[in-house]
Amino acid sequence: MAHISAAPAGRWDRFNLSPRSRTVHAVAVHATTGTVDSPEALVHDRRPRERAARTRLTSPGASVTLDFGREVGGFVTLGLASTTSADQMVGLTYSELSTYVSATGSDGSNGGSDDEPPVLYSAPPGGTVSTEQNTPTGGTDTTTPPRSQLRGGFRYLTLSNGTSGTIDLTEVTVHITFAPNVTDLAAYPNYFHCDDDLLNRIWYAGAYTVQTNIIANDQGRVWGPPAVGWNNAATVGEAGATVLVDGAKRDRTIWPGDLGISVLTDYVSLGDLETVRNSLRTLYNHQADSGALPYAGPAVNFVGNSDTYHLWTLIGTAIYAQISADTSWVATVYDAYRKALTYSVAKLDGGLLDVTSSADWARGDSDGKNIQANAIMYRALVTGSALARSQGDTASAQEWSAHAAALKSAVESGGYWDENAGLYRDKPSGAGASLYPQDGNALAVWFGLVDSPDRAATISERLAARWTPVGAPSPEKSAGSVHPFPGGMEVHAHFAAGRATTALDLIRREWGYMLDSPAGTASTFWEGYRSDGTSDYTGSYMSAAHGWSTGPTSALTYRLLGISPAADGGPGHTVVPHPADLRFAEGRLVTAAGVIAVSWQRGHHDAFDLTVSAPEGAVTGIGVPVPDSGDWTVRVDGQTVWRRGERARGVRFADGHVRLTPSSPGTHRVTVRRD
């Protein structure tokens, strides 16, 4: 995809959370302990004349916790006044959430002991301390290169006096290291804006979360974990310069399941498809001879123990192929792709995927013929068929399409559907028969395993009936779990079921909770939590900037605004808004065929105006919402194309929308009016 300039400036820019500079300062003092003079001197947004010349930490136990106001990540630089006592040691600890702020240790990140005491550095009077250039003296493995102490994600930085004298700090900055492949972090090529500011904030927070997950290839987390401290100097990418990992703080590793959500977020906001391609290439580099793809990329390198994450790599490949139109690159991995899908097809039994490698996203009941795995398999087969056709492999396309149809039939006849519950069981018998998973039901609707609109609506209704005050439950993980990864699947499912208002209600409830939680980062979305708001990942180990939790960002562009890739994985995009309870929305999406710009607004009595601007071949279909009853007229550029009971050639009514094919590129206005 050719380089595209930043989106036009507008009202939406105030929601963009990306720093305008890679050098950032604290915006507030969160807390102090012991004897601390003038802590506010380190807050950058105060006028110089209102600030003291330095912050003084006197004797052991003195500390100041700085608040950067959002998730940041990178290397820290400290400026020290000449009045600092000789032979002093300054300690640094980090935390994403205010819950885990401590002068005695950072929040957990190393994946083992999570014993991460203050990282100690010599504090030279009149000098500087750089975590990128200076070797620590304690609190971590001091034999590793200084750059290993990069801290990928935090909002709070605590500086403590580890000795008996005084430490005078004149400045504290963080050099942002994420998304190193862009010059201007805030210059997104795409944008989104509507009349609900909470939804605007959520869209941009999702984009920012994924941006913090784009890292340099050599800045991943070392595995196995060190006994003390952390090491973020592992090579985790093997193509290009950057990869898309799971989280800013941890694991800083490519996990294919996470890509199922984060790639979509990246596409609709950042448009960084090169990083997506690098990540996929890295995974294919570690394919086993059997055809199995990694459960996790390097440096973890778990291969062959997850049937579902194997399939997520295939879905990610098909997504990349569809949205990038990069057929030449796809051709370089197609043999490996076909080998991988053949590996999965061999596990079909009675038309259904029988999971034998059961590692998954942390759900239980992940083996056997569970509904989640079969929904993922169905999607892999459908998109695989489209990808095979694009590569001229008609035989595989036909085979995979046939397997998809057989799988859908086997689910329908296999005892998964519980009419009384209005949901799919995880399995037809055994312990799984009493589990009605969020992920499996949501994916069945989102991925098209459900044909019946009535059944899709029922699933949507029953999932919504289970919500807690802080979001939708994920019982397949554990009782009381609220996980935004399957939660994002549920958001997409509500939209797919034609229940856009329900989708927006969940977005506001779950993602609004994370964004506005007093303990949160005010900028990024969490890995998983419990219905009481506490961590669901071993306390402080939980990642608070996790790309798999950003499902609403793509859903708002694809469904609410309405710009979406073809549902079958084929070429082109459609523009079909689902306005729900909103009055207007606008935005743009840079596609392989060029820029698609869309705006719509609702008037009185359900009148609707849609404006679409797109180049040749970018938009293959347009739909506008029309009420089921009443006399309505749809016009394109002033010409009537549909009136109830009569229509122009190629125009039809389906799923509450009048659908048509644009006759030419350029800008078109479609209106809906009551006669």
N, C-alpha and C positions, 0 to 999 in steps of 0.2 A: 504494500500500500504506500503510495507516494506521501511525502511529507505534507501535512496539512497544518495551516496556521491555527493559532488559538481561536477559540470561539469568540464571537463579538462580545464586547463589554455590555453589561446590563445590570438590572436589579438583582440578578442571581449571584453576582460576584461577592456580595456580602456574606453568602453562606459558604464560600470556598474556604476550607480550613488549612490549606497548604501554605507554609511560610513563604513570604516574598523574598527571603534571603536564606541562604544555608547557614548563616550564623545567627543563632537565636539566644535571647536572654530571658531570664525569669521575669514573670509579670507580677508575682506576689511572694510574700513570705508566708509559708504554710504554718511553721512552728519553730520554736527554739527550745533548747534545753541548756541548763547551766548558765554560765555567765557569758552573755553575748551582747556586745555593744553595737548599735546602729545596724541591725540586720537588713533594714530597708535600703542600705547603700548598694546592695547587689540587685535591686529591682530596676530594670532598665527604663520602664515607662515613666519614672519620676523625673522631673526636670533636674538638671545637674545642680542648680543652686539649692534645691530642696533635699539633696542627698548629702550624707556625710561622705568623707573621702574614703572610708574603708569600713568594713565589718570586722570586729575583733572577737575572736574566740579565745577565751582565757581558761587555761588548765583543762585537764581531762574531764570529759563529760559535757563540755560546751559544744553545741551543735546548732546549725541553722538548716532548715529544710526549705528549699526553694521550689516554687510552683511555676511551671512553664505554661500553665493554662490549657495545655493540650498534650496529646502524645507527641513526644519527640524521640529521637534516637541518633546516636553517633558518638563522637569523641568530645570529651570535656576539656576545656582549658581554664586554668585558674591563674589570675594575676595576684601577686603577693607584694605588699608594701615592704619597703626597706626596714620598717619598724618591727617586722616579724622577728621573733626570737630565733637564735641560732639552733640548729639541730632539732627542728620540729618535724612532726609527722602529721599529715592531714589525711583523714579517712573519707572515702566516698561510698555511699550506699544509694540504691535506686529503688523506685517503686512506681508501678503503673497506677495502682489504686491507692487512695489515701488510707484505706483500711490497713495496709501493710507498711506504711511509712515507719522506719525505725533507724536509729543511729547505730544499731548493733548488727544489722544485716540487711541485705537486699531481698526483694521478693524472689521466690524460687524460679530458676531458669535452667539449671544445668542438666536436668533430667535424671539425676542420680540422688545424691545426698541432699541437694539443694541447700547445702551449707555454704552460704555466701556472705561471709563477714565483711566488714569494711575493707575496701582495697586501699592500702596505705601507700602514700608517696612522700618522699622528702619534700619539704616546703622551704625552698631557698629564699632568704630575705631579698626583696627587690627583684625576684625572678618570676618564672612561670612554671606551672605544672601542666603537661599535656598527656592525656591518657593514650594518645596516639604515638607519642614519641618517647615518653619516659617509662622506664621499667619500674613496676611496683616493688615495694620492699616487703610487702606482707599482705595477707588476706586472700591470696590466690597463688597459683603456680608462677613463681617469679622467674622460671627458666624459659617461659614462652615469650614470643615477641610482644612488645608493648601493644600492637594493634589487636591482640587477642582480647583486650579489655574493652573493645567496642561494646557499648550497651545499646542493643537494638531498639528497645522500647521502654519509655518511662515518661511520667509526667512530673514526678517529684525526685529531686536530688538533694540528699542530705550530706552536708560537709561537717566533719567532726574533728575536734582536736584530740589527737592520740598521744600527746605528750604533755609536759608540765608547764611549758611557757605560754606565750601568746602567738596567735596566728592572725595576721591582718590581711584580709582579702580585699582587693580593689575591684576585681571584675570576675565574673563567671559566665562563660559562654559554652554553647554546644554547637558543634559543627555537624549539621545534618548529613547523614550518609545514605539514607534510603533514596531510591530512584536516581542513582548516579548518572543515568543515561539521558537525563533532561537538564536543560539549562535553567528554565524557569519552572519551579515546582507547581506554581499556581496556574500555569497556562494550559488548561485542559482544552482539548479540541472540541469536546462536546459539552452540552449544558442541559439543565432541566430547571423549570420554574413553574410554579402553580400558585393558587391563591391560599394554600395552607402552608404557613411557614415551617411548621413542624416537619411536614413531608419534605420540604426543601432542605432543611437541616439534615434529615436522615439520608437523603440522596447524596449530599456532599460528604457526610461522615462516612458513608460506605465507600465512596471514592477515595477518601483520605486513608481509610483503614487499609485498603488494597495498596495504595501508594506506599505506605510504610512497610508493606510486605515485599516490595520489589528491592532486591539487594544485589550487590556485586557478587560475582561468582565465588570469590574467596573470602566472603564475610559471613559464612554460615556457622552453625554450632558444631563443635567437635563432638564426635561420638566414638567410643564410650566417654561418659561424663567424667570430668576430673573429680577427685575426692573433695576438693575445696575450691570455691570460686567457679568461674566459667571461662570458656575459651571460644570466642567467636571468630576464629581465623581458619575455619575449615573450608575446603573447596567443595561447593555443593552444586555448581553448574559446570557443564562441560561443552557449552556452545555459546557463542556470543560473549557478552560482557555481564549480563544480568539474568536473574531468574525470579520467578514468582514463588515465594515460599508461604508457609502456613501462617506464621505470625511474626510480629516485629520483635518481641522479646524472645520467644521460643515457639517452635523448635528451630526456626530458621532453616527449614529443610523443605524440599518439594514433596508434598503429599498429594497424590492424584485425586482423592476424594474432594479435597478442598478446592481443587481447580474447577470442579463441577459448578461451583458458585462464583469463585473469585475471577475466573476468566470472563464470565458474563459482565461482572462489575467493571473490570478493566476495560472491556470493549466499549461499553456505553458511556464511560466517563473519561478515562485516561487515553484510551485508544492505543495502548502499548502492546501491539501484537507481536513485535519482535521478541519481547521478553517471554510471551506465551510460547512462541516457537522454540526458543532456547530451552525452556523448561521441559517441553515435550521431547525434544531431541535428547536431552540428558536422560530421561526415563527410558527411551528406546535403547540408549547405549548400554543399559544394564538388563536387557531382556535375556531370559534364560534360554537354553537350547530347546526346552519344551515349548517355548512360546510365551511363558509367563512373564508378565511385566511387574515392576516393583510395587510393593506396598508403600515404600518410602524410598526416595532417591538418596544419593550420597549426601553426607557421609554415613547415614544410617544404613542404607543398602539392604533393607529387608526385601527379599525377592521370593515370589512364589507362595506367599502365605495369605493372600487376600484375593479372592475371586472378584469381589465388588470393586476394590480399588484398581485392579487390573482393568476392569470394564470402564471405570471413570477415565482412565488414560485414553481409551478408545473413543469415548464420547468427547473428551477434550480435543482429540485429534480431529474428529468430525466437525466440531464447533469451529476450530481454527480454519479448517479447510473451507467451510461455508462462508465465514465472515471475512476471510482474507483473500479468497480466490487465488491463493498461492499454490496453484496446481503443480508447479515445478518442485517446490519443497515437498509437498505431499507425496509426489512420485518417489522421492528418495527414501521415504519411510513406509511406502505402501506394502512392500513384501513383508516387513516386520508387522505391520498392522494386520494384514490378512492372516499371518501365522498366529497372531495373538487372538484374533476373533475365532479362528479355527480351533484353537486351544479351548476357548469357552464353549463353542458349539459342541465339542466332544463331551461336555458335562451335562448336556440336555438329556433328560430322562422323562419319557412320556410327554415331551414337549416343553418341560419345565427345567430351569437351571437348578441343579442339585449342588449346592455349595459344599465343597470339600476343604477349601482353604478359607477359613472363616474369620480371619482378622478383619476388623471393620472400624467404623468411626467411634466406637465405644459402646455401641448398642449391644444388648444381649440377644440370645436366640438367633445368632447370626449364621448358623450352619443350615444344611438341608435346603428344602424348597421354600424358603421364606419369601414373603410377598415383596419386600423391599428389593431383594436381589433380583427377583424376576421382573420387577418394573425397570430396574437398571438394565438388565439383559435385553428387555424389549426395546428400550431406547437405543442401546448399542446396535441392535440388529437393524432397526429402522434407519438410523443415521448411517450405519455401515453400508446399507444398500444404496443410499444416495451417494456416498463417497465412492463406492465401487463403480457406479455408473459414470461418475466424473472422471474416473481413471480408465474407462473403457472396458471394465471387467464385468461384462453382462452376466456371466455365469454365476459369479459370487453374489452380484446384486439380486438375482432371482432366487438363489438359494437362501440368502439371509432374509429376504422379504417373506419367503415361505415359512421359515422358522419363526419369524415374528408373528405371523398369522396363527401358526400352530400354538405358540406360547399363549397368545391372547385367548384362544379357544380353551386351552387347558386350564387357565386360571378361571375362566367362566364356569367350567364344568367340574372344577376340582374341589369344590367345597370351601373356598376362601370367603365368599360373600356371606355375611350374616345379616339377613333381612331385618331381624329384630334390632340389632345394634346399629344398622345403617352404615356399617364399616366392614372393611376386609379384616379377617383374622390374619395373624402373621403366618400361621400354618393351619391346614385343615384339621389336624389332630395333634394330640400330645399337649405339652405345656404351651406351645404357640397358639393353640386354639382359643385360649382365653386372653391373648394379648392382641390389642388393636393398635398397631403402631402408628405413630405420627408420620414417620418417613415413608413407610410402605403405602399408606393410604394417600398421602400427598403426592407421591411420585406416580401412583397409578392414574391420578387425575391429570397432573401436569404433563406426564409423558405420553398420554393418550391411550393407556391401557384400558381405560373406561370409555366405552362407546356411547352409553346412554346419558343424555343430558340430565335426566331425572336422577339417575344414580350419582352422577358427579355433584349435583346440587345437594343431594342427601348427605354425601360424605362431607361436603363443605359445612353443612348445618351441624352435623354431629361433631366434627372437629371443633367448631366454634363453641359448642355447648360445653366443652371441657376446659376452656380457658381459665387461667388463674388471673389475679389482679396484675401480675407482672409478665404475662405472656402465655403462650401455648405449651402445654406439657408434652414431654417426650417419654412416654412410659416404657418404650423399648430400652432406654438407658437405665432408668430406675424411677421409682415413685418419687414425685416431687421435683424431677429434673425439668428444666426449661432450657432447651438447646436451640440457639438461633440457626444452626446448620439445617436440621430438618424443619425448623421454623420458617426459613426462607423458602423451602420446598412447599410448605403449607401456604405461604403468601401467593406463590405462583399458582398453586392449585385452586385457591379461591377465585382468582382472576379467570383461570381456565374454565371453571364451573359457571362462569357468568355472574359471579357474586362479588363485584368489584368493591362495593361498600364494605363487605365483610373483610376483604383483603386490606383495605385501608384502615379499618378498625384494629386489625391485628398489628399492622405496622406501627400505628400510633401507640398502641398499648405496650408491645414488647420492645421495639427499638426506641420508642420515646422514653421508656423506663431506663434503658441503658444510657441513653444520651444525657438524660437529666438527673441521673442518680448522683447524689452528693459525693459518693465514693468513687465515681467513675472518672474517665479521662475527658469528658465533655467533647469528645471528638472521634472516638473509635468504638467498635463493637466487640463484645466479649465472646470468648470461646464457649462458655456454658456455665449456667448458674442454677440455683435451686429456687423454688417458689417463695422462699423467704429472702431472696436476694443475695445469699451467700454463694461462695465459689462451689462449683461442682467438680473441680479438678485439684484436689489436695491443697486446699487453702490458697496460699499466695502463688502457687505454681500456675494457676489459671492465666492464660493469655488474655489481655484486655484489648488487643488489636489483632483480630483474627479474621482473615479474608473470607472464610467459609460462613461467616455470620453476616454477610452483606447482601443477602438475597433481595431485599427491597429496592436496592438501587437499580438493578436490571429490570425488576418487575415494574417499577414506576415508568421507566422509559419504554419498555416493551408493551405494557398493558394500559397504563393510565394515559401517558402521552400517545402511545399507540404505534411506535416504530419498532417493528419486530422482524427478525429473519424468518424466512419461510419455515413453517412448522415441521415439514417433512425432511428438513436438512438440505433442501435444494437451493438453487440460486435465488437472489433477489430478496426484497423486503416488502412487507405489507404495512399499511398505515391504517390501523383500526382502533381508535380511542375507546376507552371504557371510563367515562367521566365520573361515575359514581356520584358523590355528593359535592363535587367541586364545580366551580364556575368557569375556570379557564386553566389552560396549561400551554406551555410552549417549550421548545427545545430543539436540539439538533443531534444528529448522529452521522459521523463520518464513516462511510462504507467503502468497500473496494470499488464501487461504481461512482463514488462521489458523495457530496454532502446532501443529506436529506434534512430539510428544515420543516418543522410542523408547528402550527399553533391552532388552538381551538378555543371556542367560548360558547357557553350556553346562555341563551336569552330567556325571556319570559315564555311560560307555557311550553317548555321543552324545545324551543327553537334552538338550532345548533348550527354553528359556522366553523368549517374546517378549512385551513389553508395549508397546502402541501407544495413544497418546492423541491424538485429533484431532477437530476440529469437522466439521460437516456438509460433505461435498463435498471435503474436503482429501485424503483417501486413497481411491483408487479400486481398490486391490488390495493384498493382503498375501501374502507367501510365507515359508514356514519351511523350512529345510534338513532333508531326510529321507534317510537312507542308501538306496542302491539295493536293498539286500537286507535281509531280516529282517522281523519282524512289528512294525509301528509303528502307533501311534494318534495322531492329531492332534485336539486338543480346543480349542474356543474358549469361554472362560468356563465350562469344565467340561463342555461338550456335545460329544460326538464328532461330527466332521464328515468324517473320513477314516480309513479303515483299509484296508490293502492288500487290493485286491479289491472294496472297497465304499466309496462316498463319498456325501456329501450333494450336493444340486443346486448347481451352480455351482462345485464344487470339482474341481480337476484336479491332476495331477502333471506337471511339466515342468522340465527343466534342473536336476534334483536338488532341487526345491522343491515342496511342496504349496502350491498357490495358491488363494486364495479372495477373495471380495469382502466387505468388512465390512458387516454388516447394519444398523448404526446408528452415529451419532457417539458420542463419549465415549471411555472407556478400556476396552480389551479385552486379555485375556491369552490367548495362543496357546501351547499346550504340545505337545511331541513326546515320547512315551514308548514304550519297547519293551513289548509285551504280555507 
